[in-house]
């Protein structure tokens, strides 16, 4: 797959973990009145929501035309999950800090 063909997928995986994963995790913690989750608890909750993106990836057509893109998306998705769990997604880490500091 050419670099320009993966641009939109890369961009979505740059944004979705903190825009959706962290936002939904914060909502979950607030509703459950958990003001000071551990970093690990927070990361795991973010990953729980990010894993829901599997359904989007699986919704691409199964045709040969999409195989390379789907493979790229699955790899990028898994890499992002590993990055979150390792504390290497700086945006997710900032969202955690903001939540525990300002709840």
N, C-alpha and C positions, 0 to 999 in steps of 0.2 A: 504494500500500500504506500502510495506517495505521501510525503510529509504533509502536504496541503490537504490530503484526504482525511487525515487523522486530526486535523486542527480542531474541529468542532467537538470531537469526542474528548480530546485532551482538555479543551477549555471546560467542558461540562464536568470532568473529573477533578479539575482544579477548583471548581465552585461548589459542586453539590455536597461534598462532605461537610463543609462548614455552613453553607446556606440552608441546606435541608437537614443533614444529619445532626449538626450541633443545635440548630433551632428546635428541632423536634425533641432532642434529648433534653434541652432546657425546659421545654413545656412539660415533659414527662416528670422531671425532677420537681418542678414547681407544683404540679398537680398533686404529687405524692408528698409534698412538703419536706423534701430532702434538700436542705440548704447547703450542705457541705459534703457532696459526694467525693470520693477519692478520685484521683486522676484516672485510675484504672477503671473504676465504675463508670465514669463519664465517657471514656474512650470506648468501652464495651457497648454502652448505650448508643453512642454515635454510630458505631459499626453495625449494630442491630438495624438501625434505620438505613444506613448506606447499603446494606445487603438487600434491602427491598428493591434496589435498582436492578437486581438480577432479572426481575420480571420485564423490565424495559429492554434489556439486552436480549432476552429470549423472545421478545416480540418481533424482532427483525425477521424478515422472510428467510426461509431455510434454503433458498436458492443458492446456487454456486456463486452468483454475483456478490452475495453478502458474506460469504465464508471468511474472507480475509478481514473484513471490517469487524465481524462478530468476534473473531479470534483476538483481534487487537483490543476490542472493548473489554473482553473478559480478562485479558492480561492486565490491562490498565486498571480495571476495577479491583482485581486481587492485589495489585501493587499498592493501590491507594488504601485498602483495608490494612495491609501490613504496615504502611506508613503511619496510619492513625494509631494502631496498637503500639507502635514503637515510639510514639510521641514525636514523630517527625513531620506531622502536618501542623505547621506553625499557626495557621488560622484556627484550627480546632483547639490548639493549646491556648490561644488568645481568648477564644470564646469560653473555655473552662475558667481561666483566670477571671474574666469579667463576671461570670456567673457566681463564683464563690466569693468574690470581692463585693459585688453589688446586688446579687440575688434577685 
